[in-house]
Amino acid sequence: MQQSEIQPLEGLTVLDFTTLLPGPLATLMLAEAGARVIKLERPGGEDMRSFPPFVKGKPVLFEQLNRGKECLELDLKDEAARGRVLELLQTADILVEQFRPGVMDRLGLGYDTLSARFPGLIYCSITGFGQEGPRASSAGHDLNYMALSGLLAQSCGSAKHPVLPPAQIADIGGGSFPALTNILLAILKRTKTGKGCHIDISMTDSMFTFGIFAHAFHAAGKPVPDWGQGLLCGGSPRYRLYPAGDGRLIAVAALEEKFWQGLCDLLEIEPGLRNDRADPEASAAAIARALAAKPSSDWKDLLSAADCCACVVATMEEARQDPAIAARDLFSHQLDVGGEAIEALPLPLASHFRKQP
């Protein structure tokens, strides 16, 4: 493969405070496009370093997501470490963070503080529910976001009537977004070279990014977990769907130990079953029994108060009526169809980059 003479983001510096998948994948693409990415981790490293598979003691997922980045461990609660961050910001163009809203502010590294000192800084915050709204500070993972958006409910079928995924992942995730990303990169590159280019987007090629966990096992020379057996595919008691007493589904995504223990505390799971690695199915059965003891209407507030990455799977109509969703003002844009104003498609664009409603 021929290496480009000049990369579109060459000369830009990114400070990456993110962990796990969403932010690291985004900053990986920035790094691949030529940016210098400095990944700032807590002492001991971020959680993805502990995820299997491993090759020669190295975590494959972490290595794949953070290829080409400079890793630096800093305790952001330490004043000297924050001083080091401010030094790095002197030459940084972009900051990407993935904490819950308010964390960076408490560290003295929030947008208002930094923008006053570094007016040219592009500051990107990635969260589950946005910077504002009733659910802004809630914990969550991918499964919760799908459940609360109404998307997951559309994929629940039966053995007699299996259903297809409700989202056009290949069309949108494999076609639309890569096209947008690469077009923007091409524009940046053109400002440096004066030349346009042909962008070849294959939706099939793009799908391999979505199979990140399976790809990591394959790259490590390990067997890819069978369907439904992977960590994020229902193979772990901590990350699967359980029916409540009324048959409605509960999305449990309590991956981290603190969330798992919080869920177990709420459900009064006995100590011997909390070690889900010893007997995963026994632990899952205990969770299932506990959740089946109450209807979903009872669990909704209990799970929310426990803040343990578990929630009732919402229908699309319920999701649209959710005050936390309404507070995000997703559906205010309209378009004219035959003289009738109809709701425009919600888009993942910052409001100040999008045309007004």
ZATI-919540 format. One record per residue: residue in three letters; x, y, z of N, C-alpha, C in turn. Coordinates in steps of 0.02 Angstrom, whole numbers, padded with zeros to 5 digits, always signed. Layout:
N
AlaXYZXYZXYZ...
END
This chain:
357
Met+00042-00060+00000+00000+00000+00000+00044+00062+00000Gln+00031+00107-00046+00071+00168-00052+00053+00218+00002Gln+00103+00243+00037+00093+00292+00090+00084+00361+00060Ser+00035+00397+00085+00023+00465+00062+00084+00509+00078Glu+00102+00554+00031+00158+00598+00042+00147+00645+00101Ile+00085+00666+00109+00068+00710+00165+00000+00689+00191Gln-00006+00685+00257-00070+00665+00286-00110+00727+00305Pro-00177+00722+00300-00219+00782+00309-00215+00813+00378Leu-00202+00773+00430-00200+00801+00498-00129+00810+00524Glu-00081+00804+00480-00011+00812+00500-00001+00882+00528Gly+00033+00886+00585+00045+00950+00617-00004+00966+00673Leu-00058+00927+00678-00107+00937+00732-00089+00892+00791Thr-00102+00916+00851-00089+00878+00912-00155+00869+00950Val-00167+00807+00972-00228+00788+01007-00210+00763+01076Leu-00243+00789+01128-00238+00761+01195-00299+00716+01206Asp-00286+00652+01218-00339+00602+01222-00347+00577+01294Phe-00402+00597+01327-00416+00575+01395-00465+00516+01397Thr-00480+00486+01340-00534+00437+01336-00511+00366+01352Thr-00561+00322+01364-00547+00253+01382-00593+00206+01343Leu-00578+00141+01349-00618+00089+01318-00625+00099+01243Leu-00686+00104+01215-00694+00103+01142-00711+00169+01108Pro-00763+00207+01129-00786+00263+01088-00733+00315+01072Gly-00703+00344+01123-00652+00395+01112-00589+00367+01081Pro-00562+00311+01107-00501+00284+01077-00507+00268+01003Leu-00566+00244+00981-00575+00231+00910-00575+00296+00870Ala-00607+00347+00897-00608+00412+00863-00537+00441+00858Thr-00500+00439+00912-00433+00468+00911-00385+00424+00872Leu-00400+00359+00867-00360+00315+00824-00365+00339+00752Met-00426+00357+00730-00435+00381+00662-00398+00447+00651Leu-00398+00489+00703-00360+00552+00698-00285+00537+00691Ala-00262+00489+00731-00191+00471+00728-00174+00441+00660Glu-00219+00398+00635-00206+00367+00570-00204+00419+00514Ala-00239+00474+00524-00241+00527+00474-00184+00577+00483Gly-00138+00563+00529-00078+00603+00534-00070+00645+00597Ala-00122+00648+00639-00116+00689+00699-00070+00656+00750Arg-00038+00696+00790-00001+00671+00848-00051+00664+00905Val-00061+00603+00929-00110+00591+00982-00072+00570+01045Ile-00082+00609+01098-00052+00593+01163-00108+00567+01208Lys-00103+00503+01224-00155+00470+01265-00136+00476+01338Leu-00179+00508+01377-00166+00519+01448-00206+00467+01488Glu-00170+00425+01525-00202+00372+01564-00190+00381+01638Arg-00235+00352+01678-00225+00354+01750-00166+00307+01767Pro-00135+00316+01825-00080+00271+01845-00102+00198+01843Gly-00063+00157+01809-00081+00087+01800-00115+00073+01735Gly-00137+00126+01701-00168+00117+01635-00243+00110+01638Glu-00276+00121+01581-00349+00118+01577-00375+00046+01575Asp-00441+00038+01582-00473-00027+01588-00460-00073+01528Met-00456-00045+01467-00448-00087+01408-00383-00127+01409Arg-00335-00106+01448-00273-00143+01454-00284-00212+01487Ser-00339-00220+01523-00352-00283+01557-00398-00330+01519Phe-00423-00307+01460-00470-00348+01421-00432-00399+01378Pro-00454-00463+01379-00424-00512+01333-00448-00498+01261Pro-00414-00527+01212-00359-00575+01217-00291-00541+01225Phe-00242-00583+01243-00174-00558+01252-00126-00596+01206Val-00076-00562+01182-00022-00593+01145+00044-00572+01177Lys+00078-00620+01202+00141-00607+01237+00131-00555+01292Gly+00077-00563+01328+00062-00519+01384+00034-00451+01365Lys+00027-00438+01300+00002-00374+01277-00073-00379+01261Pro-00114-00331+01283-00185-00332+01269-00199-00311+01196Val-00225-00358+01157-00232-00345+01085-00280-00287+01071Leu-00338-00286+01106-00386-00233+01094-00356-00164+01107Phe-00322-00159+01163-00291-00095+01181-00240-00075+01127Glu-00200-00122+01107-00148-00107+01057-00178-00086+00991Gln-00232-00119+00971-00264-00101+00908-00295-00032+00910Leu-00328-00016+00966-00362+00048+00972-00315+00107+00982Asn-00255+00093+01005-00210+00147+01023-00144+00146+00985Arg-00145+00113+00927-00086+00110+00885-00066+00180+00863Gly-00002+00194+00869+00024+00258+00845+00015+00316+00893Lys-00012+00302+00953-00020+00356+01002+00038+00356+01052Glu+00049+00412+01083+00098+00418+01137+00060+00412+01202Cys+00077+00363+01243+00041+00352+01306+00079+00383+01365Leu+00042+00418+01406+00072+00452+01464+00026+00442+01524Glu+00053+00415+01578+00013+00405+01639+00018+00466+01685Leu-00040+00491+01703-00044+00549+01748-00102+00541+01796Asp-00091+00559+01859-00145+00562+01908-00173+00633+01906Leu-00230+00641+01874-00258+00708+01864-00280+00742+01928Lys-00283+00705+01983-00299+00735+02047-00238+00769+02078Asp-00180+00756+02049-00118+00785+02074-00104+00851+02038Glu-00088+00902+02076-00079+00969+02048-00022+00971+01998Ala+00032+00935+02012+00089+00934+01966+00069+00902+01900Ala+00027+00850+01903+00005+00817+01842-00039+00864+01801Arg-00082+00901+01834-00124+00949+01798-00081+01004+01766Gly-00027+01021+01800+00020+01069+01771+00051+01042+01708Arg+00066+00977+01708+00093+00945+01648+00043+00948+01591Val-00021+00938+01607-00074+00942+01556-00075+01012+01526Leu-00070+01062+01567-00071+01132+01543-00011+01145+01497Glu+00046+01115+01513+00104+01121+01469+00090+01091+01401Leu+00059+01032+01401+00042+00999+01338-00008+01039+01298Leu-00053+01073+01333-00104+01112+01299-00075+01173+01263Gln-00015+01193+01280+00016+01250+01247+00023+01238+01172Thr+00031+01174+01153+00040+01158+01081-00015+01112+01055Ala-00067+01101+01094-00121+01056+01073-00173+01093+01031Asp-00203+01057+00984-00257+01084+00943-00325+01057+00964Ile-00326+00995+00988-00388+00960+01002-00382+00923+01069Leu-00435+00925+01108-00440+00886+01170-00503+00843+01165Val-00495+00778+01179-00552+00732+01178-00557+00699+01247Glu-00616+00704+01279-00625+00674+01345-00691+00637+01348Gln-00694+00589+01394-00751+00543+01397-00776+00533+01468Phe-00761+00581+01512-00785+00576+01581-00859+00595+01585Arg-00889+00580+01643-00956+00605+01655-00954+00682+01659Pro-01008+00715+01640-01009+00788+01643-00990+00814+01712Gly-00947+00865+01714-00927+00895+01777-00859+00873+01802Val-00836+00814+01780-00773+00788+01806-00715+00833+01784Met-00712+00850+01721-00657+00893+01698-00661+00963+01729Asp-00721+00987+01741-00729+01052+01774-00698+01049+01844Arg-00713+00995+01880-00687+00988+01949-00611+00982+01949Leu-00583+00959+01895-00510+00953+01890-00477+01017+01866Gly-00519+01067+01852-00492+01130+01825-00475+01126+01751Leu-00503+01075+01717-00488+01064+01647-00550+01066+01603Gly-00603+01098+01628-00665+01103+01590-00658+01151+01531Tyr-00707+01149+01487-00703+01189+01426-00700+01264+01441Asp-00743+01289+01485-00744+01361+01499-00676+01385+01524Thr-00646+01346+01568-00581+01365+01595-00527+01365+01542Leu-00524+01310+01504-00470+01303+01455-00479+01349+01394Ser-00542+01360+01374-00553+01401+01314-00533+01474+01327Ala-00538+01495+01390-00517+01563+01406-00441+01571+01398Arg-00406+01517+01411-00332+01519+01408-00307+01498+01339Phe-00344+01452+01307-00324+01426+01241-00384+01433+01194Pro-00396+01492+01167-00457+01505+01128-00463+01464+01065Gly-00407+01439+01040-00410+01399+00978-00421+01325+00990Leu-00427+01303+01052-00433+01232+01068-00500+01204+01047Ile-00499+01149+01011-00560+01111+00995-00569+01059+01050Tyr-00625+01061+01084-00636+01021+01144-00695+00975+01132Cys-00684+00911+01129-00737+00863+01113-00752+00820+01174Ser-00815+00818+01195-00836+00777+01252-00881+00721+01226Ile-00863+00659+01242-00903+00601+01223-00934+00572+01286Thr-01000+00571+01289-01035+00542+01347-01094+00500+01323Gly-01123+00463+01369-01180+00422+01351-01242+00462+01337Phe-01253+00516+01374-01317+00551+01370-01310+00626+01360Gly-01251+00651+01343-01243+00722+01331-01223+00760+01394Gln-01203+00822+01384-01179+00863+01439-01235+00891+01482Glu-01296+00894+01456-01353+00921+01494-01412+00874+01489Gly-01459+00882+01536-01519+00840+01537-01522+00797+01599Pro-01581+00771+01615-01591+00733+01677-01547+00671+01684Arg-01524+00643+01628-01484+00582+01632-01410+00595+01618Ala-01391+00657+01616-01323+00674+01595-01269+00639+01637Ser-01280+00631+01702-01228+00604+01746-01236+00529+01759Ser-01283+00497+01725-01294+00425+01736-01240+00383+01703Ala-01226+00326+01734-01179+00278+01705-01213+00239+01650Gly-01174+00214+01604-01203+00174+01550-01150+00146+01504His-01172+00098+01463-01130+00070+01410-01171+00063+01347Asp-01140+00039+01295-01172+00033+01229-01241+00000+01233Leu-01246-00054+01270-01310-00090+01275-01364-00045+01306Asn-01346-00006+01356-01394+00039+01388-01417+00093+01339Tyr-01370+00120+01300-01387+00173+01254-01435+00147+01200Met-01424+00085+01177-01470+00056+01129-01538+00042+01161Ala-01536+00020+01224-01599+00004+01259-01641+00066+01270Leu-01608+00119+01292-01645+00180+01309-01665+00221+01248Ser-01635+00208+01192-01652+00244+01130-01711+00212+01093Gly-01733+00153+01117-01786+00118+01083-01761+00072+01028Leu-01697+00074+01013-01670+00034+00958-01669-00040+00975Leu-01650-00057+01037-01643-00127+01055-01709-00164+01054Ala-01763-00130+01073-01828-00162+01075-01850-00187+01007Gln-01825-00155+00954-01845-00175+00887-01811-00239+00864Ser-01760-00261+00900-01724-00321+00880-01742-00382+00921Cys-01794-00377+00962-01815-00433+01003-01866-00475+00965Gly-01848-00536+00948-01892-00581+00912-01901-00646+00949Ser-01919-00698+00913-01927-00764+00943-01893-00815+00898Ala-01888-00877+00923-01857-00929+00883-01896-00942+00819Lys-01963-00935+00823-02005-00946+00764-02003-00886+00716His-01989-00828+00744-01990-00768+00702-01930-00724+00719Pro-01870-00746+00700-01811-00705+00713-01814-00641+00671Val-01789-00587+00700-01792-00523+00665-01722-00499+00646Leu-01720-00455+00598-01657-00427+00576-01640-00366+00619Pro-01576-00348+00623-01558-00288+00661-01598-00228+00636Pro-01622-00185+00681-01665-00130+00661-01628-00070+00631Ala-01563-00069+00641-01523-00013+00615-01485-00034+00553Gln-01480+00011+00506-01442-00002+00445-01368+00014+00459Ile-01337-00032+00494-01269-00020+00518-01220-00014+00460Ala-01226-00057+00410-01180-00054+00353-01191+00009+00312Asp-01254+00026+00299-01269+00085+00259-01245+00149+00293Ile-01262+00156+00357-01246+00218+00393-01176+00216+00424Gly-01165+00164+00466-01100+00159+00499-01043+00141+00452Gly-01059+00103+00399-01008+00082+00353-01002+00124+00291Gly-01054+00163+00277-01054+00204+00216-01056+00279+00230Ser-01109+00302+00263-01119+00373+00273-01063+00406+00315Phe-01051+00377+00373-01002+00409+00417-00930+00405+00391Pro-00908+00347+00364-00841+00346+00334-00834+00395+00276Ala-00888+00402+00237-00886+00450+00182-00876+00521+00208Leu-00916+00539+00258-00910+00605+00288-00840+00616+00315Thr-00816+00568+00353-00749+00574+00384-00695+00584+00331Asn-00697+00541+00280-00644+00544+00229-00650+00606+00185Ile-00710+00630+00173-00718+00692+00135-00687+00750+00173Leu-00701+00753+00238-00671+00807+00279-00595+00802+00280Leu-00569+00740+00284-00497+00732+00282-00469+00754+00215Ala-00506+00739+00162-00483+00759+00096-00481+00835+00088Ile-00531+00868+00118-00532+00942+00116-00471+00970+00152Leu-00456+00942+00210-00398+00966+00247-00334+00953+00208Lys-00330+00894+00177-00270+00879+00138-00263+00926+00078Arg-00319+00944+00048-00318+00988-00011-00290+01057+00007Thr-00303+01079+00069-00276+01144+00090-00200+01142+00093Lys-00171+01082+00098-00098+01076+00102-00067+01060+00034Thr-00105+01025-00009-00077+01002-00072-00107+01038-00133Gly-00167+01066-00124-00202+01096-00180-00234+01045-00227Lys-00232+00982-00208-00257+00929-00252-00317+00893-00221Gly-00364+00873-00264-00419+00831-00243-00398+00758-00247Cys-00444+00713-00230-00428+00642-00232-00492+00601-00240His-00482+00538-00258-00538+00490-00263-00542+00451-00198Ile-00600+00451-00166-00610+00415-00103-00650+00352-00116Asp-00622+00295-00102-00654+00230-00114-00682+00203-00049Ile-00748+00207-00039-00780+00184+00022-00814+00117+00008Ser-00793+00065+00042-00826+00000+00038-00864-00012+00103Met-00929-00020+00099-00968-00032+00160-00951-00099+00192Thr-00933-00147+00151-00912-00212+00179-00846-00205+00216Asp-00799-00169+00187-00735-00157+00221-00746-00125+00289Ser-00791-00076+00291-00802-00039+00353-00831-00081+00409Met-00867-00134+00391-00899-00175+00443-00849-00210+00488Phe-00788-00221+00464-00739-00255+00506-00720-00214+00568Thr-00728-00148+00564-00717-00106+00623-00768-00121+00676Phe-00831-00135+00656-00884-00150+00704-00873-00218+00737Gly-00836-00262+00706-00821-00327+00736-00757-00326+00775Ile-00745-00272+00812-00680-00260+00843-00659-00315+00891Phe-00706-00341+00931-00687-00392+00980-00669-00458+00945Ala-00710-00478+00897-00695-00539+00860-00629-00532+00822His-00617-00474+00794-00555-00463+00757-00494-00467+00803Ala-00502-00443+00864-00446-00447+00912-00428-00519+00928Phe-00478-00561+00938-00465-00632+00951-00432-00665+00891His-00456-00649+00831-00427-00677+00770-00354-00654+00763Ala-00341-00590+00775-00274-00563+00769-00226-00594+00819Ala-00254-00614+00877-00214-00644+00930-00203-00719+00919Gly-00234-00746+00866-00228-00818+00854-00270-00859+00901Lys-00322-00828+00930-00366-00862+00977-00432-00878+00942Pro-00468-00930+00966-00534-00945+00938-00582-00887+00951Val-00618-00868+00899-00668-00816+00907-00728-00846+00945Pro-00752-00813+00999-00808-00841+01037-00868-00854+00992Asp-00903-00910+01007-00962-00927+00969-01016-00874+00977Trp-01064-00875+00932-01120-00828+00933-01153-00829+01002Gly-01158-00771+01033-01190-00766+01098-01144-00781+01157Gln-01081-00797+01143-01035-00816+01197-00983-00762+01213Gly-00977-00712+01171-00928-00659+01183-00947-00615+01242Leu-00898-00578+01267-00908-00535+01325-00966-00487+01316Leu-00972-00457+01257-01024-00408+01245-01081-00435+01202Cys-01085-00501+01196-01137-00532+01154-01184-00576+01195Gly-01182-00570+01261-01226-00610+01303-01191-00667+01338Gly-01125-00675+01328-01089-00729+01359-01072-00717+01432Ser-01075-00654+01453-01060-00637+01523-01124-00621+01560Pro-01131-00644+01623-01190-00624+01663-01195-00549+01673Arg-01139-00515+01665-01138-00443+01677-01164-00402+01618Tyr-01172-00434+01561-01188-00397+01500-01236-00438+01458Arg-01300-00436+01477-01350-00472+01439-01420-00446+01456Leu-01470-00473+01423-01539-00454+01434-01573-00505+01479Tyr-01611-00481+01528-01648-00524+01574-01721-00502+01575Pro-01768-00549+01577-01839-00530+01581-01859-00511+01653Ala-01897-00457+01658-01927-00440+01723-01989-00483+01734Gly-02022-00472+01789-02080-00513+01806-02138-00507+01758Asp-02142-00451+01722-02196-00441+01673-02175-00458+01602Gly-02116-00486+01594-02092-00505+01528-02052-00452+01492Arg-02056-00389+01516-02014-00336+01486-01941-00352+01500Leu-01897-00329+01455-01827-00345+01463-01789-00292+01502Ile-01739-00315+01539-01693-00272+01576-01625-00278+01542Ala-01595-00222+01524-01529-00221+01494-01477-00212+01550Val-01438-00264+01562-01386-00262+01613-01319-00255+01578Ala-01281-00204+01596-01215-00192+01566-01165-00174+01621Ala-01168-00211+01676-01127-00196+01735-01057-00227+01728Leu-01020-00205+01680-00954-00235+01666-00903-00223+01721Glu-00895-00161+01741-00844-00146+01791-00866-00173+01859Glu-00816-00189+01900-00830-00222+01965-00875-00180+02009Lys-00866-00113+02010-00907-00072+02054-00980-00074+02032Phe-00993-00077+01967-01062-00080+01943-01091-00150+01956Trp-01050-00201+01946-01073-00270+01958-01091-00279+02032Gln-01048-00256+02076-01063-00262+02147-01124-00220+02167Gly-01131-00162+02135-01191-00121+02148-01254-00156+02128Leu-01253-00189+02070-01311-00228+02047-01325-00286+02095Cys-01272-00321+02113-01280-00378+02159-01307-00356+02227Asp-01285-00298+02250-01311-00272+02313-01386-00258+02307Leu-01405-00226+02253-01476-00210+02243-01518-00273+02240Leu-01493-00324+02206-01531-00386+02196-01521-00436+02253Glu-01478-00418+02301-01464-00461+02358-01438-00529+02336Ile-01389-00528+02291-01358-00589+02267-01309-00614+02320Glu-01312-00678+02335-01269-00705+02388-01196-00703+02368Pro-01151-00696+02417-01079-00687+02402-01050-00739+02356Gly-01069-00802+02364-01040-00855+02323-01055-00850+02249Leu-01107-00814+02231-01126-00808+02161-01103-00742+02130Arg-01070-00701+02169-01046-00637+02142-00982-00645+02102Asn-00945-00699+02114-00887-00714+02072-00912-00749+02009Asp-00931-00709+01960-00964-00737+01900-00916-00776+01855Arg-00851-00771+01867-00804-00810+01827-00802-00883+01850Ala-00819-00895+01913-00818-00964+01938-00871-01006+01905Asp-00931-00981+01901-00987-01017+01869-01033-00964+01838Pro-01017-00942+01777-01055-00887+01746-01130-00900+01742Glu-01149-00961+01725-01220-00975+01716-01257-00976+01783Ala-01223-00997+01836-01255-00995+01902-01266-00922+01923Ser-01217-00880+01910-01224-00809+01926-01280-00777+01884Ala-01282-00795+01820-01334-00768+01776-01403-00791+01799Ala-01408-00854+01821-01472-00880+01844-01496-00842+01906Ala-01449-00825+01950-01467-00788+02010-01492-00718+01992Ile-01458-00685+01945-01481-00619+01922-01550-00625+01891Ala-01559-00676+01850-01623-00686+01816-01680-00696+01866Arg-01668-00737+01917-01720-00750+01968-01739-00685+02004Ala-01688-00647+02021-01701-00585+02059-01740-00535+02017Leu-01722-00526+01954-01756-00478+01912-01827-00500+01894Ala-01837-00566+01892-01903-00592+01876-01952-00585+01934Ala-01927-00565+01991-01970-00560+02051-02012-00497+02052Lys-01995-00448+02010-02033-00385+02009-02048-00366+01936Pro-02102-00329+01925-02116-00304+01858-02067-00248+01839Ser-02062-00235+01775-02015-00184+01751-02030-00115+01779Ser-02094-00101+01792-02112-00035+01820-02080-00024+01888Asp-02072-00078+01927-02038-00072+01992-01963-00063+01983Trp-01935-00099+01934-01863-00097+01925-01838-00031+01896Lys-01879+00004+01860-01856+00064+01825-01823+00114+01872Asp-01857+00133+01926-01829+00181+01972-01775+00151+02016Leu-01783+00088+02035-01733+00055+02077-01665+00051+02041Leu-01666+00031+01978-01604+00026+01940-01573+00094+01927Ser-01615+00143+01914-01590+00211+01903-01555+00237+01966Ala-01585+00226+02023-01556+00250+02086-01491+00214+02102Ala-01486+00150+02083-01426+00110+02098-01368+00131+02054Asp-01381+00162+01996-01329+00186+01951-01278+00131+01936Cys-01304+00073+01914-01261+00015+01904-01261-00009+01832Cys-01276+00034+01785-01276+00017+01713-01328-00037+01697Ala-01387-00030+01725-01442-00076+01709-01506-00034+01702Cys-01548-00052+01655-01608-00012+01641-01660-00054+01605Val-01721-00031+01606-01776-00063+01570-01769-00046+01496Val-01778-00095+01452-01775-00084+01380-01838-00045+01359Ala-01828+00013+01332-01884+00057+01312-01906+00042+01241Thr-01971+00050+01228-01995+00050+01160-01977+00117+01128Met-01982+00122+01062-01966+00185+01030-02012+00241+01054Glu-02076+00226+01063-02123+00277+01086-02105+00299+01157Glu-02088+00252+01201-02068+00270+01269-02005+00313+01268Ala-01958+00295+01224-01896+00333+01220-01909+00405+01199Arg-01954+00414+01151-01969+00482+01127-02003+00524+01180Gln-02040+00491+01226-02075+00527+01278-02032+00535+01342Asp-01974+00505+01342-01929+00508+01400-01906+00580+01411Pro-01918+00609+01470-01897+00679+01482-01822+00690+01470Ala-01782+00639+01484-01710+00646+01473-01693+00652+01399Ile-01730+00616+01357-01721+00621+01285-01748+00688+01260Ala-01808+00706+01284-01839+00769+01263-01794+00829+01279Ala-01759+00825+01335-01716+00881+01356-01658+00893+01308Arg-01643+00842+01268-01587+00849+01221-01607+00883+01155Asp-01672+00895+01146-01697+00933+01088-01675+00902+01022Leu-01687+00836+01017-01665+00800+00957-01712+00808+00898Phe-01775+00824+00911-01826+00819+00859-01855+00887+00839Ser-01818+00941+00850-01844+01007+00836-01837+01027+00763His-01792+00995+00726-01783+01012+00656-01840+00984+00614Gln-01861+01022+00565-01916+01000+00522-01897+01012+00449Leu-01933+00977+00405-01925+00987+00334-01993+00988+00301Asp-01997+01020+00244-02060+01028+00208-02068+00972+00157Val-02122+00935+00164-02137+00881+00117-02207+00893+00090Gly-02209+00915+00028-02274+00930-00002-02314+00982+00034Gly-02279+01031+00062-02313+01084+00098-02328+01068+00171Glu-02310+01008+00192-02321+00988+00261-02254+00983+00298Ala-02252+01013+00357-02191+01010+00397-02188+00944+00434Ile-02134+00906+00422-02125+00843+00457-02058+00844+00493Glu-02052+00799+00539-01991+00795+00580-01931+00774+00538Ala-01877+00810+00545-01815+00792+00511-01779+00737+00548Leu-01734+00705+00515-01695+00651+00546-01647+00680+00597Pro-01648+00654+00658-01597+00676+00707-01527+00656+00682Leu-01480+00701+00687-01413+00689+00663-01362+00700+00719Pro-01308+00661+00719-01256+00670+00771-01208+00726+00754Leu-01235+00785+00743-01194+00844+00730-01204+00893+00788Ala-01149+00924+00809-01154+00976+00860-01202+01030+00835Ser-01244+01055+00879-01297+01102+00858-01269+01163+00823His-01210+01186+00842-01182+01246+00811-01151+01233+00743Phe-01149+01169+00722-01126+01153+00654-01184+01138+00607Arg-01244+01134+00634-01302+01114+00595-01346+01175+00579Lys-01379+01172+00521-01426+01225+00504-01480+01229+00557Gln-01505+01290+00568-01556+01300+00619-01622+01266+00599Pro-01663+01246+00648-01726+01213+00633-01770+01256+00587
END
